[in-house]
Amino acid sequence: MDLLGLIGGLSLFLFGMTVMGQALERRAGGGLEIMLSKLTSGKIRGLLTGLGVTAIIQSSSATTVMVVGFVNSGLMSLGQAINVIMGANIGTTVTAWILSLSGISSDNPFLAMLKPSNFSPILALIGVVLLMFTKSTKKKDTGTILLGFATLMFGMDAMSAAVAGLKDVEWFTEMFVMFSNPLLGVLVGALVTAVIQSSSASVGILQALAATGRVTLGSSIPIIMGQNIGTCVTAMLSSVGTNKNARRAALVHLFFNIIGTVIFVALYMIVSPFIAGFLAGPATALSIAICHSLFNVFCTLILFPASSLLEKLAYRLIRDTESPDKNEELDERLLLTPQIALERCRELICEMGNEAVLAMKEATLSLDEYTDERARKIRAIEEHSDHYEDIIATYLLKLSEKQLDSKSGAEATLYLKAIGDFERISDHAVNVLESAEELREKKIDFTEGAKAELLRMREAVTEILELSMDVFRNNDTELADSVEPLETVIDRMKENMRTAHITRLVDGKCSIEAGFVWSDLLTNFERTADHCSNIAGGILDAASGNMDIHRVLRAKKESADTFTSLYEQYREKYLA
C-alpha cells in the first residue's frame, strides 16, 4: 500500500509540476522569451536573464531547449547561449526552496500557513474558480498555475506520507548508505533525472524521501551533483538534427555540468573524511535546497570566467566543415515558445515583403530598361516567395495547434493573410515583367501621353508598396490610415487611364496589340494596390481586435475627415 501511495504521489507531483510550468510559460506571454532572445548581449546580463527566466518558468530544461532553438535559428550566438545556460542552472534551484517550506512545523497559525500543504487547498479553490468561471485566457492560465502548484504539493505530501513507513525498513536504510559512495550517488542522480527530464522534480523526490529521516547529507549531496548531469539529456535530445552551433550549445550545457560535478566530487572526497560526523546527520528538505543552491552557484562562479574556453572546446569537438551549415529558417523547437515563434515568422515575412516590393519595383523599371539579369532576378524572387509562403504557412498552422492566447491567435491570423498578399505581389511583378517582354518582342511602343500616365501610375504603386511595407514592418496603425486613400486614388487612375486608352484607340493613335498589354499592366498595378490595402487593413484589424478587414476599411472610409483629407492629397499628387 505504501508503494501504491508512493507511485500515486509521484504521479501527482510530476503532473502538477508539468502543468504549472506550462501554464507559467503561457501566462508570462512573450515577454520572457523575447527578453531571453534579446537581452543577452553582456555576460552578466545573459547570466541574470537565464536565471530570471528559469526562476519564473521553474524549468532549466525548458530554458535550455529554448536557447538551443534560438541558436539554431540564428537569434542568439553561441557565446550568448553559454551565459544564459549558466544562469538557468542557478534559476532552477528556486523550486527546491519552495518545496523546502513543507518542513515548516509550528503551533503559530501564521507560521503554519507558510507551509504549502496548509495554504495549497485555498490556492486550489481559487484556481478552480478562475478555470471554470472566467473567460479570460490569462485568468484561466493563472487558475491552472494555482491548481498545478496545489497538485504538486499534494503529490509531495503523498510521497512523504508513503515513504514515512520506510524509515525502519532495513533495505531502505542500507540503500542510502550505499549512495554515500559519491560515484554511485552521482550515477543514480543522473539516471533518475534523465528519465523524468527535470532536475527540479528529482530534487523534490529526494526532499520527499528525506522526510523519513533516514536520508543522510552524505548520501544526498552526490545525488544532487548527479541531477545536474541528468538534466542535460533534454537539451541533448533537442539538439538532434540542428545546426552545428545549436549542437555546440547543448554540448556546452553538458560540459558545464560534468566539469562542475567532477570538481565537486573530487573536493567532496577530499573533505568528507574530516566532516564524516556532519555528513552522517539526517538530510532535511531545507538542507537539500541549500546544498542544491550552493552547488549550482559555486559551479557557476568557477566556470563563468572560463565560458570562452567552453566555447572553444565545443568548436574543437564540433568542427566547421567546408560546406556552410544551413541555418533553419523556422525551427520547430520554437513552437514551445509561441511568442518567439511568431516573432521569427514576422522577421521572415518582412524579408519576404522586402523581396516582393523589390520585385515589383524591378518589374516596373523593366518596362523602360529591360535586361535578362533583371528578368532572372524577378523570377528568382517569385520562386523564393512561393517557398516562403509554403514554409511559413505550414509553420503557422502547426503553431495554431498550440494553446495560444487571443493576442497570439490574432497575430498568427494576420501573418497567414500577409504572406498570401506578399506572394501575390511577387506574382504580379512577374506578370508586369511578361508585359515588358511582350512589348520588347513585338516592338510595341506607347504614345507619349500613355507613357506619362504610366509613369504616374508606377510612382503611385511604388509609394503604396513602400507604405504598406513600413506599416507591416513597424506595426504602424497611424501610417496604415494612409494606404486605403492611396489605393482608392489608384483605382481612379486605372479607370481614367483605361478611358484615355479607348480615346487614343478611337483616334487611331494606339494599336489594339498595345491595348492588350496596357490593360494587363493596369490590372496588375491595381491588384498590387489591393494587396497593399489588405496588408495595411490586417494591421488595423489586429489592433482593433476585429478580423473582418472589409468592415474595418469601410469604417475608415466612413470616418470621413482623415480619409477625405488624405485622399485629396493623393488625388492632387497623382490625378491633377
Phi, psi and omega in degrees: 000322177297322180296316178297320178297322179295316180296316179297315179297317179297319180297313179298319181298310182293321179296314180299319180295319180294311181298316181297316181297316180294319180291323177299319178297314181294317184294325179291340180070201182278352185302314182296315183293319180294321176299318182296324183276342187244329186266049185232026185290322180260158182296312181294318180297319178297318178299312182293325178296314178299319179298311184295314181297317181293322179297327182279316182269357172061035179201110176290330179297315180297318179297316183293320177298319176302313183298317178301318178296318180296316180296319181295328181268000179081010180280345184212141177278165179297320179300318178295320183298321182299316180295319179295318181299318179297318178296324180297325180296327176282318182300330183289347181284348181300320182303316181299324179292321178296316181292333181293341178295343180294345180275000180294132178220115183202149175279343179290120185299328180290318177291323180297328180288348176283344178286123186305323182294341179273324181261348182295329175300324178294317178297320180298318179297314179298318180299317179297317179299312181296322184286324187265332190242010176239156182255339181295131179299320181295320179293322177296320178295321176298317177298321178295321177300313181296318178293320178298317179295316180297317179298317179302314182290324175297320177297320179297315179295321180295319177296315181298318180293323182291323183275350181302325181287352182270355187295335179257006180275126189297316184295329180293315179297317181295327180299316181284337172294320179297323180290350176294341171293114188305317183294319179291320178298317178298316181297315180296314179301319180293317182294313181299315181292323179296323181291313183270353175054043176199114178291327178299317181292319182291327174295320178298320177297317179297321179295323178294318179295330181294342180297340179287340183081001182261350179276120181270161175299323181298328179272334183281326184297311177299324179297318178300318179299317181294330181299327179293329177285318181299328183289346180288342184302318182301313180293322180296317177296321181294334184278351180297128179085005180268179177283177187298318183295323178294320177294325177296321180298316179295323180292320178298320177302316179293314179302314183304313183285323179293313181298315178300317180294316180301315180300315185283331174296317178298314178297319181298316182292330178285318187276327189306323179298332182278341181236033183303320180296318179295317182291337180282348180290158182290140175277148176238169178302323181290315182294326177294318178298319179296312180298318180300314181293313182299317181300312182290322179294314181294322177301317180292317179299322181287316189264344181302315178295340183260020183299325180293328178291322176297321179297316179296321179297318179297319178294326180292321182280325177245094187277153173288145177250173181294322178284129183296146181281121182289125179273124181296129181292317180226105183275125182293343176296333180287348177296339177292338180235085189307322183294321177292320178300317179293321178298319178294321176299317181299319179297317179292324179294324176297319176298316179299316180296316179301319180293320180296318178297316179299318180300317180292321177298315179296323180295320179292325178292330182292343177296328178253327187231069182285134171221153179296323180296319178296319180297317179297321180297315182295317181291325177295320178296319181296319177295320178296323178297320177299318179298314178303314182299318181297307187289323182288318180297316179299317181295316180294325178293321175295320180294324181293342177285342177283168179275094183264147173282172186299322181294314180293323178297317178295322180296317179297319178297316178303316184291323177298320178291318185296318182295327176295318180292316180294322179295321180292327177297318178293327175297316179295328177297318177295322178298318178295320177300317180295325175295319178298320179292323178294318177302319183289314183294321184266002179053045178271137178230139178275159176289165180298322179296318179295319179298321180294318178297317181296322179297317178296319179297317179299319179296318180295317180294320177299319180294318183289328176297312181294322178298309184294326178294318177296321179300313182291314184300318186258002183052047190264098181289331179292316179291331180299332178297340183277343189285314184296318176300321179291324178296322178295321178296320179296323175300316179296319179299317180301313181296317180297318181291326177292319178296316180297324179294318179299319178298316179295324180295316180296322182280357179077016181272349186223144181274161178294321179300317178297325180296322178297314179295319180302315181296319179298317180298313181298318180299315181293321178293318181293321180289327174300316178297323178300316180293325176296320177297320178299319181296312179295321179297324178298319177296319178293321177303308184299322181291325182271352182073017181237114185270017175266094187298321184293322179294321179297315182292323176297319180297322179296319180292326182286334174279077199301328189303303183295312183299312182297318180300313180291321179300316180297323178297314181289325178297318178297324184286320189246344184247354184297000000 
